[in-house]
């Protein structure tokens, strides 16, 4: 579990982490899960925090 927390902390920071990915996908959406989540946020169905944590939880779930 500790490794997952450290990993999540790393991907939450910097332009190469999740925030950087979100900015890239906002500028140029792809046909992927992240772009779909961003569309939901744009429609007001997800908050910024919900969007971020949804991605973090998917990364952690894939790690196990």
Biopython code that builds the backbone (N, CA, C, O; Angstrom):
import numpy as np
from Bio.PDB.StructureBuilder import StructureBuilder

atoms = [
    (1, "UNK", "N", (0.832, -1.201, 0.000)),
    (1, "UNK", "CA", (0.000, 0.000, 0.000)),
    (1, "UNK", "C", (0.867, 1.253, 0.000)),
    (1, "UNK", "O", (0.560, 2.226, -0.689)),
    (2, "UNK", "N", (1.956, 1.228, 0.776)),
    (2, "UNK", "CA", (2.817, 2.409, 0.852)),
    (2, "UNK", "C", (3.383, 2.776, -0.509)),
    (2, "UNK", "O", (3.490, 3.957, -0.841)),
    (3, "UNK", "N", (3.748, 1.769, -1.301)),
    (3, "UNK", "CA", (4.282, 2.030, -2.636)),
    (3, "UNK", "C", (3.232, 2.741, -3.480)),
    (3, "UNK", "O", (3.556, 3.660, -4.232)),
    (4, "UNK", "N", (1.993, 2.325, -3.360)),
    (4, "UNK", "CA", (0.910, 2.970, -4.102)),
    (4, "UNK", "C", (0.731, 4.424, -3.713)),
    (4, "UNK", "O", (0.487, 5.270, -4.574)),
    (5, "UNK", "N", (0.847, 4.724, -2.440)),
    (5, "UNK", "CA", (0.708, 6.104, -1.971)),
    (5, "UNK", "C", (1.852, 6.965, -2.497)),
    (5, "UNK", "O", (1.633, 8.096, -2.931)),
    (6, "UNK", "N", (3.059, 6.436, -2.459)),
    (6, "UNK", "CA", (4.211, 7.176, -2.982)),
    (6, "UNK", "C", (4.044, 7.402, -4.478)),
    (6, "UNK", "O", (4.302, 8.496, -4.979)),
    (7, "UNK", "N", (3.616, 6.378, -5.182)),
    (7, "UNK", "CA", (3.398, 6.485, -6.621)),
    (7, "UNK", "C", (2.350, 7.561, -6.927)),
    (7, "UNK", "O", (2.547, 8.388, -7.818)),
    (8, "UNK", "N", (1.255, 7.546, -6.197)),
    (8, "UNK", "CA", (0.203, 8.548, -6.401)),
    (8, "UNK", "C", (0.733, 9.945, -6.139)),
    (8, "UNK", "O", (0.400, 10.875, -6.873)),
    (9, "UNK", "N", (1.545, 10.113, -5.114)),
    (9, "UNK", "CA", (2.119, 11.416, -4.812)),
    (9, "UNK", "C", (2.982, 11.911, -5.972)),
    (9, "UNK", "O", (2.936, 13.085, -6.340)),
    (10, "UNK", "N", (3.765, 10.998, -6.540)),
    (10, "UNK", "CA", (4.645, 11.378, -7.650)),
    (10, "UNK", "C", (3.831, 11.788, -8.869)),
    (10, "UNK", "O", (4.141, 12.799, -9.499)),
    (11, "UNK", "N", (2.806, 11.031, -9.213)),
    (11, "UNK", "CA", (2.047, 11.348, -10.425)),
    (11, "UNK", "C", (1.137, 12.557, -10.250)),
    (11, "UNK", "O", (0.642, 13.095, -11.241)),
    (12, "UNK", "N", (0.908, 12.990, -9.036)),
    (12, "UNK", "CA", (0.085, 14.179, -8.811)),
    (12, "UNK", "C", (0.867, 15.473, -9.023)),
    (12, "UNK", "O", (0.281, 16.554, -9.078)),
    (13, "UNK", "N", (2.177, 15.361, -9.141)),
    (13, "UNK", "CA", (3.011, 16.554, -9.214)),
    (13, "UNK", "C", (3.612, 16.714, -10.603)),
    (13, "UNK", "O", (3.855, 15.738, -11.314)),
    (14, "UNK", "N", (3.842, 17.955, -10.964)),
    (14, "UNK", "CA", (4.628, 18.265, -12.148)),
    (14, "UNK", "C", (3.903, 18.161, -13.470)),
    (14, "UNK", "O", (2.800, 17.619, -13.547)),
    (15, "UNK", "N", (4.527, 18.680, -14.505)),
    (15, "UNK", "CA", (3.915, 18.705, -15.833)),
    (15, "UNK", "C", (3.823, 17.321, -16.473)),
    (15, "UNK", "O", (3.040, 17.121, -17.401)),
    (16, "UNK", "N", (4.609, 16.374, -15.991)),
    (16, "UNK", "CA", (4.540, 15.022, -16.536)),
    (16, "UNK", "C", (3.613, 14.120, -15.738)),
    (16, "UNK", "O", (3.448, 12.945, -16.068)),
    (17, "UNK", "N", (3.012, 14.662, -14.697)),
    (17, "UNK", "CA", (2.077, 13.895, -13.886)),
    (17, "UNK", "C", (0.658, 14.062, -14.400)),
    (17, "UNK", "O", (0.439, 14.462, -15.543)),
    (18, "UNK", "N", (-0.279, 13.757, -13.559)),
    (18, "UNK", "CA", (-1.689, 13.826, -13.940)),
    (18, "UNK", "C", (-2.109, 15.238, -14.340)),
    (18, "UNK", "O", (-2.807, 15.383, -15.344)),
    (19, "UNK", "N", (-1.723, 16.290, -13.608)),
    (19, "UNK", "CA", (-2.132, 17.634, -14.042)),
    (19, "UNK", "C", (-1.665, 17.969, -15.469)),
    (19, "UNK", "O", (-2.398, 18.590, -16.238)),
    (20, "UNK", "N", (-0.452, 17.554, -15.809)),
    (20, "UNK", "CA", (0.043, 17.785, -17.164)),
    (20, "UNK", "C", (-0.753, 17.010, -18.197)),
    (20, "UNK", "O", (-1.060, 17.526, -19.272)),
    (21, "UNK", "N", (-1.087, 15.770, -17.867)),
    (21, "UNK", "CA", (-1.905, 14.954, -18.759)),
    (21, "UNK", "C", (-3.273, 15.590, -18.976)),
    (21, "UNK", "O", (-3.774, 15.625, -20.100)),
    (22, "UNK", "N", (-3.876, 16.091, -17.903)),
    (22, "UNK", "CA", (-5.197, 16.713, -18.019)),
    (22, "UNK", "C", (-5.150, 17.944, -18.917)),
    (22, "UNK", "O", (-6.057, 18.163, -19.720)),
    (23, "UNK", "N", (-4.107, 18.739, -18.784)),
    (23, "UNK", "CA", (-3.984, 19.928, -19.639)),
    (23, "UNK", "C", (-3.811, 19.539, -21.104)),
    (23, "UNK", "O", (-4.392, 20.168, -21.989)),
    (24, "UNK", "N", (-3.024, 18.517, -21.358)),
    (24, "UNK", "CA", (-2.840, 18.046, -22.740)),
    (24, "UNK", "C", (-4.141, 17.537, -23.323)),
    (24, "UNK", "O", (-4.464, 17.820, -24.477)),
    (25, "UNK", "N", (-4.891, 16.784, -22.528)),
    (25, "UNK", "CA", (-6.155, 16.224, -23.020)),
    (25, "UNK", "C", (-7.231, 17.298, -23.178)),
    (25, "UNK", "O", (-8.095, 17.178, -24.047)),
    (26, "UNK", "N", (-7.191, 18.337, -22.360)),
    (26, "UNK", "CA", (-8.139, 19.441, -22.543)),
    (26, "UNK", "C", (-7.864, 20.159, -23.861)),
    (26, "UNK", "O", (-8.787, 20.535, -24.583)),
    (27, "UNK", "N", (-6.581, 20.343, -24.160)),
    (27, "UNK", "CA", (-6.195, 21.035, -25.387)),
    (27, "UNK", "C", (-6.453, 20.183, -26.627)),
    (27, "UNK", "O", (-6.853, 20.701, -27.670)),
    (28, "UNK", "N", (-6.221, 18.864, -26.511)),
    (28, "UNK", "CA", (-6.399, 17.965, -27.646)),
    (28, "UNK", "C", (-6.979, 16.641, -27.160)),
    (28, "UNK", "O", (-6.231, 15.708, -26.867)),
    (29, "UNK", "N", (-8.311, 16.549, -27.072)),
    (29, "UNK", "CA", (-8.936, 15.316, -26.590)),
    (29, "UNK", "C", (-8.611, 14.130, -27.497)),
    (29, "UNK", "O", (-8.485, 14.265, -28.714)),
    (30, "UNK", "N", (-8.481, 12.982, -26.872)),
    (30, "UNK", "CA", (-8.262, 11.719, -27.572)),
    (30, "UNK", "C", (-9.484, 10.844, -27.312)),
    (30, "UNK", "O", (-10.377, 11.238, -26.563)),
    (31, "UNK", "N", (-9.530, 9.707, -27.900)),
    (31, "UNK", "CA", (-10.635, 8.780, -27.658)),
    (31, "UNK", "C", (-10.316, 7.855, -26.499)),
    (31, "UNK", "O", (-10.382, 6.634, -26.641)),
    (32, "UNK", "N", (-9.969, 8.428, -25.347)),
    (32, "UNK", "CA", (-9.559, 7.609, -24.208)),
    (32, "UNK", "C", (-10.369, 7.948, -22.962)),
    (32, "UNK", "O", (-11.185, 8.870, -22.948)),
    (33, "UNK", "N", (-10.115, 7.175, -21.931)),
    (33, "UNK", "CA", (-10.840, 7.315, -20.666)),
    (33, "UNK", "C", (-10.654, 8.696, -20.048)),
    (33, "UNK", "O", (-11.611, 9.291, -19.551)),
    (34, "UNK", "N", (-9.432, 9.203, -20.077)),
    (34, "UNK", "CA", (-9.138, 10.514, -19.483)),
    (34, "UNK", "C", (-9.918, 11.613, -20.204)),
    (34, "UNK", "O", (-10.476, 12.501, -19.560)),
    (35, "UNK", "N", (-9.960, 11.560, -21.521)),
    (35, "UNK", "CA", (-10.712, 12.554, -22.287)),
    (35, "UNK", "C", (-12.205, 12.476, -21.973)),
    (35, "UNK", "O", (-12.883, 13.500, -21.900)),
    (36, "UNK", "N", (-12.711, 11.257, -21.787)),
    (36, "UNK", "CA", (-14.119, 11.088, -21.412)),
    (36, "UNK", "C", (-14.403, 11.696, -20.041)),
    (36, "UNK", "O", (-15.441, 12.327, -19.846)),
    (37, "UNK", "N", (-13.492, 11.511, -19.099)),
    (37, "UNK", "CA", (-13.665, 12.104, -17.773)),
    (37, "UNK", "C", (-13.621, 13.627, -17.838)),
    (37, "UNK", "O", (-14.386, 14.300, -17.148)),
    (38, "UNK", "N", (-12.734, 14.168, -18.657)),
    (38, "UNK", "CA", (-12.651, 15.614, -18.812)),
    (38, "UNK", "C", (-13.951, 16.156, -19.403)),
    (38, "UNK", "O", (-14.415, 17.224, -19.004)),
    (39, "UNK", "N", (-14.536, 15.431, -20.347)),
    (39, "UNK", "CA", (-15.823, 15.845, -20.918)),
    (39, "UNK", "C", (-16.908, 15.867, -19.849)),
    (39, "UNK", "O", (-17.752, 16.763, -19.835)),
    (40, "UNK", "N", (-16.887, 14.884, -18.956)),
    (40, "UNK", "CA", (-17.851, 14.875, -17.852)),
    (40, "UNK", "C", (-17.648, 16.074, -16.936)),
    (40, "UNK", "O", (-18.615, 16.669, -16.460)),
    (41, "UNK", "N", (-16.394, 16.425, -16.691)),
    (41, "UNK", "CA", (-16.119, 17.590, -15.855)),
    (41, "UNK", "C", (-16.609, 18.861, -16.541)),
    (41, "UNK", "O", (-17.185, 19.738, -15.896)),
    (42, "UNK", "N", (-16.384, 18.954, -17.827)),
    (42, "UNK", "CA", (-16.827, 20.136, -18.573)),
    (42, "UNK", "C", (-18.339, 20.282, -18.548)),
    (42, "UNK", "O", (-18.863, 21.395, -18.575)),
    (43, "UNK", "N", (-19.037, 19.153, -18.496)),
    (43, "UNK", "CA", (-20.504, 19.168, -18.419)),
    (43, "UNK", "C", (-21.011, 19.422, -17.004)),
    (43, "UNK", "O", (-22.219, 19.506, -16.785)),
    (44, "UNK", "N", (-20.096, 19.545, -16.044)),
    (44, "UNK", "CA", (-20.485, 19.804, -14.665)),
    (44, "UNK", "C", (-20.831, 18.562, -13.870)),
    (44, "UNK", "O", (-21.354, 18.667, -12.761)),
    (45, "UNK", "N", (-20.549, 17.384, -14.415)),
    (45, "UNK", "CA", (-20.879, 16.148, -13.723)),
    (45, "UNK", "C", (-19.784, 15.689, -12.760)),
    (45, "UNK", "O", (-20.041, 14.863, -11.884)),
    (46, "UNK", "N", (-18.567, 16.214, -12.912)),
    (46, "UNK", "CA", (-17.458, 15.908, -12.009)),
    (46, "UNK", "C", (-16.784, 17.208, -11.591)),
    (46, "UNK", "O", (-16.642, 18.126, -12.399)),
    (47, "UNK", "N", (-16.372, 17.284, -10.341)),
    (47, "UNK", "CA", (-15.573, 18.427, -9.905)),
    (47, "UNK", "C", (-14.118, 18.179, -10.298)),
    (47, "UNK", "O", (-13.766, 17.081, -10.730)),
    (48, "UNK", "N", (-13.285, 19.191, -10.148)),
    (48, "UNK", "CA", (-11.863, 19.033, -10.450)),
    (48, "UNK", "C", (-11.243, 17.954, -9.564)),
    (48, "UNK", "O", (-10.464, 17.127, -10.039)),
    (49, "UNK", "N", (-11.583, 17.962, -8.292)),
    (49, "UNK", "CA", (-11.045, 16.958, -7.366)),
    (49, "UNK", "C", (-11.532, 15.559, -7.714)),
    (49, "UNK", "O", (-10.755, 14.606, -7.661)),
    (50, "UNK", "N", (-12.805, 15.422, -8.068)),
    (50, "UNK", "CA", (-13.335, 14.111, -8.435)),
    (50, "UNK", "C", (-12.634, 13.567, -9.678)),
    (50, "UNK", "O", (-12.337, 12.375, -9.756)),
    (51, "UNK", "N", (-12.374, 14.433, -10.637)),
    (51, "UNK", "CA", (-11.660, 14.029, -11.839)),
    (51, "UNK", "C", (-10.266, 13.516, -11.494)),
    (51, "UNK", "O", (-9.861, 12.440, -11.933)),
    (52, "UNK", "N", (-9.554, 14.285, -10.716)),
    (52, "UNK", "CA", (-8.190, 13.925, -10.333)),
    (52, "UNK", "C", (-8.157, 12.605, -9.577)),
    (52, "UNK", "O", (-7.355, 11.729, -9.899)),
    (53, "UNK", "N", (-9.008, 12.453, -8.588)),
    (53, "UNK", "CA", (-8.983, 11.243, -7.769)),
    (53, "UNK", "C", (-9.495, 10.018, -8.515)),
    (53, "UNK", "O", (-9.068, 8.901, -8.224)),
    (54, "UNK", "N", (-10.377, 10.201, -9.447)),
    (54, "UNK", "CA", (-10.827, 9.081, -10.267)),
    (54, "UNK", "C", (-9.646, 8.494, -11.044)),
    (54, "UNK", "O", (-9.507, 7.275, -11.147)),
    (55, "UNK", "N", (-8.806, 9.365, -11.583)),
    (55, "UNK", "CA", (-7.629, 8.910, -12.313)),
    (55, "UNK", "C", (-6.624, 8.255, -11.368)),
    (55, "UNK", "O", (-6.059, 7.209, -11.688)),
    (56, "UNK", "N", (-6.401, 8.866, -10.209)),
    (56, "UNK", "CA", (-5.477, 8.285, -9.236)),
    (56, "UNK", "C", (-5.950, 6.900, -8.815)),
    (56, "UNK", "O", (-5.146, 5.971, -8.744)),
    (57, "UNK", "N", (-7.246, 6.746, -8.532)),
    (57, "UNK", "CA", (-7.756, 5.461, -8.099)),
    (57, "UNK", "C", (-7.635, 4.412, -9.208)),
    (57, "UNK", "O", (-7.378, 3.243, -8.923)),
    (58, "UNK", "N", (-7.815, 4.814, -10.460)),
    (58, "UNK", "CA", (-7.639, 3.869, -11.563)),
    (58, "UNK", "C", (-6.179, 3.423, -11.660)),
    (58, "UNK", "O", (-5.908, 2.250, -11.919)),
    (59, "UNK", "N", (-5.240, 4.346, -11.454)),
    (59, "UNK", "CA", (-3.832, 3.976, -11.467)),
    (59, "UNK", "C", (-3.498, 3.008, -10.328)),
    (59, "UNK", "O", (-2.783, 2.025, -10.523)),
    (60, "UNK", "N", (-4.021, 3.301, -9.153)),
    (60, "UNK", "CA", (-3.754, 2.421, -8.019)),
    (60, "UNK", "C", (-4.406, 1.059, -8.194)),
    (60, "UNK", "O", (-3.821, 0.042, -7.822)),
    (61, "UNK", "N", (-5.594, 1.026, -8.747)),
    (61, "UNK", "CA", (-6.275, -0.253, -8.987)),
    (61, "UNK", "C", (-5.498, -1.085, -10.002)),
    (61, "UNK", "O", (-5.422, -2.307, -9.874)),
    (62, "UNK", "N", (-4.929, -0.441, -10.996)),
    (62, "UNK", "CA", (-4.129, -1.149, -11.988)),
    (62, "UNK", "C", (-2.797, -1.612, -11.439)),
    (62, "UNK", "O", (-2.185, -2.539, -11.969)),
    (63, "UNK", "N", (-2.353, -0.969, -10.382)),
    (63, "UNK", "CA", (-1.077, -1.332, -9.766)),
    (63, "UNK", "C", (-1.171, -2.644, -9.017)),
    (63, "UNK", "O", (-0.212, -3.415, -8.987)),
    (64, "UNK", "N", (-2.325, -2.906, -8.408)),
    (64, "UNK", "CA", (-2.506, -4.144, -7.633)),
    (64, "UNK", "C", (-2.700, -5.255, -8.590)),
    (64, "UNK", "O", (-2.874, -6.402, -8.179)),
]
sb = StructureBuilder()
sb.init_structure("model")
sb.init_model(0)
sb.init_chain("A")
sb.init_seg("    ")
for serial, (resi, resn, name, xyz) in enumerate(atoms, 1):
    if name == "N":
        sb.init_residue(resn, " ", resi, " ")
    sb.init_atom(name, np.array(xyz, "f"), 0.0, 1.0, " ", f" {name:<3s}", serial, name[0])
structure = sb.get_structure()
